[in-house]
Amino acid sequence: MKRIFQVLLVGLMVIFAGTAMAGPWGRGMGQGTGMGPYPYDAANLTADQAAQMQTLRESFLKEISPLQSEMFAKKSEMRTLWTASNPDEVKISTLQKDLLELQGKMQEKRLQFNLEARKIVNP
């Protein structure tokens, strides 16, 4: 009986030690600030440049907001189609093409934002 208790105790200690070692390591998207602050916050901008960046960022977020909403809706619809017992291949293919098109539009807007931001930071 005493031997069984000791074996169980050692087994539990090994399990708890293993789970403790499996915790998060290093930086990442776990606890903390995530991906870090907005990159232009640390660029030593003048007050005018900071105001221009803020305006540019707000307009960028306004432009991509409808695209993000549309992407969210299409992804949700695609998940629903995939969970059906007999998925409609044509609808899924069409949605996939639509999502890729939306991603392309968002990347284009991100490119334009970055180019405009560089003009503000490096006049």
SULBEL-V353441 format. One record per residue. N is the residue number from 1. RES is the residue in one letter. SS is DSSP state (@ for helix, = for strand, . for the rest). PSI is psi as a letter, one per 30 degrees, with the letter a starting at -180 (* if undefined). OMEGA is omega as a letter, one per 20 degrees, with the letter a starting at -180 (* if undefined). Layout:
# SULBEL-V353441
n->N res->RES ss->SS psi->PSI omega->OMEGA
n->N res->RES ss->SS psi->PSI omega->OMEGA
This chain:
# SULBEL-V353441
n->1 res->M ss->. psi->e omega->a
n->2 res->K ss->@ psi->e omega->a
n->3 res->R ss->@ psi->e omega->r
n->4 res->I ss->@ psi->e omega->r
n->5 res->F ss->@ psi->e omega->r
n->6 res->Q ss->@ psi->e omega->r
n->7 res->V ss->@ psi->e omega->r
n->8 res->L ss->@ psi->e omega->r
n->9 res->L ss->@ psi->e omega->r
n->10 res->V ss->@ psi->e omega->r
n->11 res->G ss->@ psi->e omega->r
n->12 res->L ss->@ psi->e omega->r
n->13 res->M ss->@ psi->e omega->r
n->14 res->V ss->@ psi->e omega->r
n->15 res->I ss->@ psi->e omega->a
n->16 res->F ss->@ psi->e omega->r
n->17 res->A ss->@ psi->e omega->r
n->18 res->G ss->@ psi->e omega->r
n->19 res->T ss->@ psi->e omega->r
n->20 res->A ss->@ psi->e omega->a
n->21 res->M ss->@ psi->f omega->a
n->22 res->A ss->. psi->g omega->a
n->23 res->G ss->. psi->l omega->a
n->24 res->P ss->. psi->k omega->r
n->25 res->W ss->. psi->k omega->r
n->26 res->G ss->. psi->a omega->r
n->27 res->R ss->. psi->l omega->r
n->28 res->G ss->. psi->a omega->a
n->29 res->M ss->. psi->g omega->r
n->30 res->G ss->. psi->b omega->a
n->31 res->Q ss->. psi->l omega->r
n->32 res->G ss->. psi->a omega->a
n->33 res->T ss->. psi->g omega->r
n->34 res->G ss->. psi->b omega->a
n->35 res->M ss->. psi->g omega->r
n->36 res->G ss->. psi->l omega->a
n->37 res->P ss->. psi->l omega->r
n->38 res->Y ss->. psi->k omega->a
n->39 res->P ss->@ psi->e omega->a
n->40 res->Y ss->@ psi->f omega->r
n->41 res->D ss->@ psi->e omega->a
n->42 res->A ss->@ psi->g omega->a
n->43 res->A ss->. psi->g omega->a
n->44 res->N ss->. psi->h omega->a
n->45 res->L ss->. psi->l omega->r
n->46 res->T ss->. psi->l omega->a
n->47 res->A ss->@ psi->e omega->r
n->48 res->D ss->@ psi->e omega->r
n->49 res->Q ss->@ psi->e omega->r
n->50 res->A ss->@ psi->e omega->r
n->51 res->A ss->@ psi->e omega->r
n->52 res->Q ss->@ psi->e omega->r
n->53 res->M ss->@ psi->e omega->r
n->54 res->Q ss->@ psi->e omega->r
n->55 res->T ss->@ psi->e omega->r
n->56 res->L ss->@ psi->e omega->a
n->57 res->R ss->@ psi->e omega->r
n->58 res->E ss->@ psi->e omega->r
n->59 res->S ss->@ psi->e omega->r
n->60 res->F ss->@ psi->e omega->a
n->61 res->L ss->@ psi->e omega->r
n->62 res->K ss->@ psi->e omega->a
n->63 res->E ss->@ psi->e omega->a
n->64 res->I ss->@ psi->f omega->a
n->65 res->S ss->@ psi->e omega->r
n->66 res->P ss->@ psi->e omega->r
n->67 res->L ss->@ psi->e omega->r
n->68 res->Q ss->@ psi->e omega->r
n->69 res->S ss->@ psi->e omega->r
n->70 res->E ss->@ psi->e omega->r
n->71 res->M ss->@ psi->e omega->a
n->72 res->F ss->@ psi->e omega->a
n->73 res->A ss->@ psi->e omega->a
n->74 res->K ss->@ psi->e omega->r
n->75 res->K ss->@ psi->e omega->r
n->76 res->S ss->@ psi->e omega->r
n->77 res->E ss->@ psi->e omega->r
n->78 res->M ss->@ psi->e omega->r
n->79 res->R ss->@ psi->e omega->r
n->80 res->T ss->@ psi->e omega->r
n->81 res->L ss->@ psi->e omega->a
n->82 res->W ss->@ psi->f omega->a
n->83 res->T ss->@ psi->f omega->r
n->84 res->A ss->. psi->l omega->a
n->85 res->S ss->. psi->f omega->r
n->86 res->N ss->. psi->i omega->a
n->87 res->P ss->. psi->k omega->r
n->88 res->D ss->. psi->j omega->a
n->89 res->E ss->@ psi->e omega->a
n->90 res->V ss->@ psi->e omega->r
n->91 res->K ss->@ psi->e omega->r
n->92 res->I ss->@ psi->e omega->r
n->93 res->S ss->@ psi->e omega->r
n->94 res->T ss->@ psi->e omega->r
n->95 res->L ss->@ psi->e omega->r
n->96 res->Q ss->@ psi->e omega->r
n->97 res->K ss->@ psi->e omega->r
n->98 res->D ss->@ psi->e omega->r
n->99 res->L ss->@ psi->e omega->r
n->100 res->L ss->@ psi->e omega->r
n->101 res->E ss->@ psi->e omega->r
n->102 res->L ss->@ psi->e omega->r
n->103 res->Q ss->@ psi->e omega->r
n->104 res->G ss->@ psi->e omega->r
n->105 res->K ss->@ psi->e omega->a
n->106 res->M ss->@ psi->e omega->r
n->107 res->Q ss->@ psi->e omega->r
n->108 res->E ss->@ psi->e omega->r
n->109 res->K ss->@ psi->e omega->r
n->110 res->R ss->@ psi->e omega->r
n->111 res->L ss->@ psi->e omega->r
n->112 res->Q ss->@ psi->e omega->r
n->113 res->F ss->@ psi->e omega->a
n->114 res->N ss->@ psi->e omega->r
n->115 res->L ss->@ psi->e omega->r
n->116 res->E ss->@ psi->e omega->a
n->117 res->A ss->@ psi->e omega->r
n->118 res->R ss->@ psi->e omega->r
n->119 res->K ss->@ psi->e omega->r
n->120 res->I ss->@ psi->e omega->a
n->121 res->V ss->@ psi->e omega->a
n->122 res->N ss->. psi->i omega->a
n->123 res->P ss->. psi->* omega->*
